[in-house]
Amino acid sequence: MSHKAELWINGKWVEGERQTELRNPYNGEVLATIGYASPKQAVMAIEAAAEAFQSFRQMPAHKRSSILYQAADLLERRTAEAARIVSLEAAKPIQAARAEIARTVQTYLFAAEAARSIRGETVPMDAAPRGEGRMAFMTREPVGVVTAITPFNFPFNLAAHKVGPAIAAGNTIVLKPAEQTPLSALFLAELFEEAGLPDGVLNIIPGEGKELGETLATHPDVAFVTFTGSPAVGRQIRSIAGFRKVTLELGGNAPLLIDRGFTETELEQIADEAATGAFAYNGQVCISVQRILVHEQHAEAFAGMLAERAAALQAGDPLDEQTAITPLINQSAADRLKGWLQTAVSRGAELLCGGEFDGSLMTPAVLRGVPEDAELSCEEAFGPVVLVSSFADWQTAIQQANRSKYGLQAGVFTKDVEKAFAAARELQAGGVMINDIPTFRLDHMPYGGLKDSGSGREGVRYAVEDMTEPKLISFRSGLYRS
Ligand code: NAD
């Protein structure tokens, strides 16, 4: 791979203050030497973004929109190249990497549309006695400089959920990608330069989160911080960001409820979808299926179906079309999961399949009987592991699903409309997917969590709304009579 691996600041490549080797998590090969930004260089990027904002805020909506359309089109044409980058630096199976690029194209298209549909409303001033003779309306203005910090697991699409809405709204951006996935982010520099984005509107600074986080969240020129990643880091950002607007898209341990009354064929289909939701990209997905609650009528059969599917998944080279399971992002993720798995088993859980480790590779595991207070139940696994438990009563299942510090998305399979309504009303989550797995997401859906899963919503239009400030403009008439 030959990639520019410096920082992209104000439309120029700038050498990072120190160099780090980026290695392929699958085979340890060096992929590139990456320049890491220092806090001083993060300030440079923020200042470039603040300067660029002065003119970019005046760019008409149709021009911002057409830059985003152009970027979407360029990315679509370079799908194979972009997918290969994700596959190499994140060890994502190539099929999943291609699917991510296809979604990213959609995200930029939604952003292109959103740029042209930022609307306000009129305000009936004469509804108050003192408001007579006035006509008022609200407009939405860009907030200014947005800093965006992104995780490794969807390096193209989660960056797009920040970069797309920011540009649509007329803001300028400093993007800091995850340490493991800088090349996917730097790819955007080429893409947006070719699409005609003015210098300084998008700045990309690979670097270490803990070194740059404070600057990105507290510099006085920063108006908005948008973060996707782990709850621990999200909490820290929130605590230092002060009065700035902050969006936090954090983790989860998504529940899936499966009611009684399905035929075997239907259960098989649910098992197919649940296995995809639990094991796609080794479960390194914030809405990965983690806790499956199945009615006791189906629990035994369903656990068997799931274990069968888990055992059939092929592990191997991420670039191989047949591969479903790849090494976890790093050894410490594997060590953490190994410890949690051992604790669960020592506390009486039954391992139905998988759970073997070879370096950072973990074979997909299905467990039963995991205590509710074991880490595997109550923390975010973020690995290829799913727990199955049974229930006799729908209400109890809802309560159990809600006994979590997270609340991102929940999935429910039921044919009973009253149970569906009860789940929709009572499940504590940013989204409840009836007759779908919790892992189902479209890029224009409002998306975000409750509790430790974060605050704010993405889904392009919703992020654009957050990234703009409403302004009231009132016109008074009848003052000058002459
Ligand atoms: P992470 O929190 O370790 O890293 C995310 C980003 O934060 C990286 O860019 C990292 O460099 C940066 N960072 C680290 N320490 C920082 C600090 N002190 N200040 C500022 N930034 C810092 O997360 P990860 O391992 O890359 O990603 C996995 C996590 O992301 C999981 O918890 C997952 O659920 C979550 N996630 C959430 C969503 C969502 O939309 N809700 C989507 C994908 C992933």
Residues whose N, C-alpha, C, O or C-beta is under 5 A from the ligand:
A	BS01	NAD	I149 T150 P151 F152 K176 P177 A178 E179 G207 E208 G209 K210 G213 T228 G229 S230 P231 V233 E249 L250 G251 G252 C286 S453
